[in-house]
Amino acid sequence: MKGRYWWVILGVTVFLATAILIDWSGLVFEKGLQARVSSASPDEELINLRACDPTRGSYSGPIVPDLNITSSEIASGDSKPAEKVPENAWSTRAGFGISASTNPEYWAQLLGSGWFIDWNVRTGSPINNLDHWQMIRVHEDCISPSLDVIQSAAAHFPGQIWIIGNEPDVIWQDNVEAAKYATIYHDLYWMIKSSDPTALIAVGGVSQATALRLQYLDQVLQTYQNLYHEPMQVDWWTVHGYVLREEKGSWGVDIPPGIDATQGELREVGDHGRIDLFEAQLRSFRQWMADHRYQNTPLALTEFGILMPSSYGFPDEAIANYLEQTFVWLSQVQDEAIGNPNDEYHLVQKWAWFSISDPTYAASDLGDLSNGKLTSIGERFRNTVFSFIP
């Protein structure tokens, strides 16, 4: 009896010590997160994460020269609707953007695509077998949506991918200087992780991987290192794949905010659909990632396509061919020097075409919202994803 008594005492002691250790560890983890999120002063944090005025709008800027003459015609596909693709045949790599109000699941079924972005935070239940990437819009003085909405979505629907910002390098879009973006990213990263430790956080895509845009990202990384004394923690990198002019006050994407330059790549309209430039930019971005010790980090091309209208030399067939060539290249290209070793050294792990239907840049529309059918470009998307697995 005496021996059993001491075994009971020992068991209770071990149990209590374990419980205290677990509770202490959780407290340390929670305090660690709070310390990271609150590394700025309260006033600075409030400025970084204040919700934007809901009436605040955005504008597209002169991405395309003389945009007012852009044709809004949509190339319809066959007269009968396409058959729905079974969910088990949806591509896990090829996705699409939604920039007009429509049902993403419907278009996923027609395209055979398993993921999408819509430049927003969705607060409802996820769609079965269709991945949506959340996006927080960031600006110099505010974010959208509010912190309460973000924290609620992260807590109630764990395991999502969150993109912080959309083209912060473009003055027509989020328009955030590199130093400010670094602080906003830091605060949102740790705030989301504190609500959902399983969340994955992605850097907002720059418009194109040119020297000016990579200089902007260099400044982001350097600011982060200087302020927080550690490398910037990134679960996914994202980038956009456009070929546009970089010149102050001109059409295209102008100069990144805070960069002291008046011009970068002086592309012409005819360069916009050049496959060689598209490929070279993505190789440059992957090289930049490898140079900064992010080779093992996955990369998503979250926006690309043709923005120019047919009257500028981009008829529907040319755009469909561009889609097919880029999709095949993205699905096949591998490089042991710069590709992701966790994905057989592919350069890009996921990509999303712009878009299902856009009221301003309709040239690359995959769908005709008026009749619920795929355009000829959308049909090429569908047929191309069947040519590679997954």
Secondary structure in CASP SS format (residue, H / E / C, confidence):
PFRMAT SS
TARGET T0000
AUTHOR 0000-0000-0000
METHOD secondary structure of the structure
MODEL  1
M C 1.00
K H 1.00
G H 1.00
R H 1.00
Y H 1.00
W H 1.00
W H 1.00
V H 1.00
I H 1.00
L H 1.00
G H 1.00
V H 1.00
T H 1.00
V H 1.00
F H 1.00
L H 1.00
A H 1.00
T H 1.00
A H 1.00
I H 1.00
L H 1.00
I H 1.00
D H 1.00
W H 1.00
S H 1.00
G H 1.00
L H 1.00
V H 1.00
F H 1.00
E H 1.00
K H 1.00
G H 1.00
L H 1.00
Q H 1.00
A H 1.00
R H 1.00
V H 1.00
S C 1.00
S C 1.00
A C 1.00
S C 1.00
P H 1.00
D H 1.00
E H 1.00
E H 1.00
L H 1.00
I H 1.00
N H 1.00
L H 1.00
R C 1.00
A E 1.00
C C 1.00
D C 1.00
P C 1.00
T C 1.00
R C 1.00
G C 1.00
S C 1.00
Y C 1.00
S C 1.00
G C 1.00
P C 1.00
I C 1.00
V C 1.00
P C 1.00
D C 1.00
L H 1.00
N H 1.00
I H 1.00
T C 1.00
S C 1.00
S C 1.00
E C 1.00
I C 1.00
A C 1.00
S E 1.00
G C 1.00
D C 1.00
S C 1.00
K C 1.00
P C 1.00
A C 1.00
E C 1.00
K C 1.00
V C 1.00
P C 1.00
E H 1.00
N H 1.00
A H 1.00
W C 1.00
S E 1.00
T C 1.00
R C 1.00
A E 1.00
G E 1.00
F E 1.00
G E 1.00
I C 1.00
S C 1.00
A C 1.00
S C 1.00
T C 1.00
N C 1.00
P H 1.00
E H 1.00
Y H 1.00
W H 1.00
A H 1.00
Q H 1.00
L H 1.00
L H 1.00
G C 1.00
S E 1.00
G C 1.00
W E 1.00
F E 1.00
I E 1.00
D C 1.00
W C 1.00
N C 1.00
V C 1.00
R C 1.00
T C 1.00
G C 1.00
S C 1.00
P C 1.00
I C 1.00
N C 1.00
N C 1.00
L C 1.00
D E 1.00
H E 1.00
W E 1.00
Q E 1.00
M E 1.00
I E 1.00
R E 1.00
V E 1.00
H C 1.00
E C 1.00
D C 1.00
C C 1.00
I E 1.00
S E 1.00
P C 1.00
S C 1.00
L H 1.00
D H 1.00
V H 1.00
I H 1.00
Q H 1.00
S H 1.00
A H 1.00
A H 1.00
A H 1.00
H H 1.00
F C 1.00
P C 1.00
G C 1.00
Q C 1.00
I E 1.00
W E 1.00
I E 1.00
I E 1.00
G C 1.00
N C 1.00
E C 1.00
P C 1.00
D C 1.00
V C 1.00
I C 1.00
W C 1.00
Q C 1.00
D C 1.00
N C 1.00
V C 1.00
E C 1.00
A H 1.00
A H 1.00
K H 1.00
Y H 1.00
A H 1.00
T H 1.00
I H 1.00
Y H 1.00
H H 1.00
D H 1.00
L H 1.00
Y H 1.00
W H 1.00
M H 1.00
I H 1.00
K H 1.00
S H 1.00
S H 1.00
D C 1.00
P C 1.00
T C 1.00
A C 1.00
L E 1.00
I E 1.00
A E 1.00
V E 1.00
G E 1.00
G E 1.00
V E 1.00
S C 1.00
Q C 1.00
A C 1.00
T C 1.00
A H 1.00
L H 1.00
R H 1.00
L H 1.00
Q H 1.00
Y H 1.00
L H 1.00
D H 1.00
Q H 1.00
V H 1.00
L H 1.00
Q H 1.00
T H 1.00
Y H 1.00
Q H 1.00
N H 1.00
L H 1.00
Y H 1.00
H C 1.00
E C 1.00
P C 1.00
M C 1.00
Q C 1.00
V C 1.00
D C 1.00
W E 1.00
W E 1.00
T E 1.00
V E 1.00
H E 1.00
G C 1.00
Y C 1.00
V C 1.00
L C 1.00
R C 1.00
E C 1.00
E E 1.00
K C 1.00
G C 1.00
S C 1.00
W C 1.00
G C 1.00
V C 1.00
D C 1.00
I C 1.00
P C 1.00
P C 1.00
G C 1.00
I C 1.00
D C 1.00
A C 1.00
T C 1.00
Q E 1.00
G C 1.00
E C 1.00
L C 1.00
R C 1.00
E C 1.00
V H 1.00
G H 1.00
D H 1.00
H C 1.00
G C 1.00
R C 1.00
I H 1.00
D H 1.00
L H 1.00
F H 1.00
E H 1.00
A H 1.00
Q H 1.00
L H 1.00
R H 1.00
S H 1.00
F H 1.00
R H 1.00
Q H 1.00
W H 1.00
M H 1.00
A H 1.00
D H 1.00
H C 1.00
R C 1.00
Y C 1.00
Q C 1.00
N C 1.00
T C 1.00
P C 1.00
L E 1.00
A E 1.00
L E 1.00
T E 1.00
E E 1.00
F E 1.00
G C 1.00
I C 1.00
L C 1.00
M C 1.00
P C 1.00
S H 1.00
S H 1.00
Y H 1.00
G C 1.00
F C 1.00
P C 1.00
D H 1.00
E H 1.00
A H 1.00
I H 1.00
A H 1.00
N H 1.00
Y H 1.00
L H 1.00
E H 1.00
Q H 1.00
T H 1.00
F H 1.00
V H 1.00
W H 1.00
L H 1.00
S H 1.00
Q H 1.00
V C 1.00
Q E 1.00
D C 1.00
E C 1.00
A C 1.00
I C 1.00
G C 1.00
N E 1.00
P H 1.00
N H 1.00
D H 1.00
E C 1.00
Y C 1.00
H E 1.00
L C 1.00
V C 1.00
Q C 1.00
K E 1.00
W E 1.00
A E 1.00
W E 1.00
F C 1.00
S C 1.00
I C 1.00
S C 1.00
D C 1.00
P C 1.00
T C 1.00
Y C 1.00
A C 1.00
A C 1.00
S C 1.00
D C 1.00
L C 1.00
G E 1.00
D E 1.00
L C 1.00
S C 1.00
N C 1.00
G C 1.00
K E 1.00
L E 1.00
T E 1.00
S H 1.00
I H 1.00
G H 1.00
E H 1.00
R H 1.00
F H 1.00
R H 1.00
N H 1.00
T H 1.00
V H 1.00
F C 1.00
S C 1.00
F C 1.00
I C 1.00
P C 1.00
END
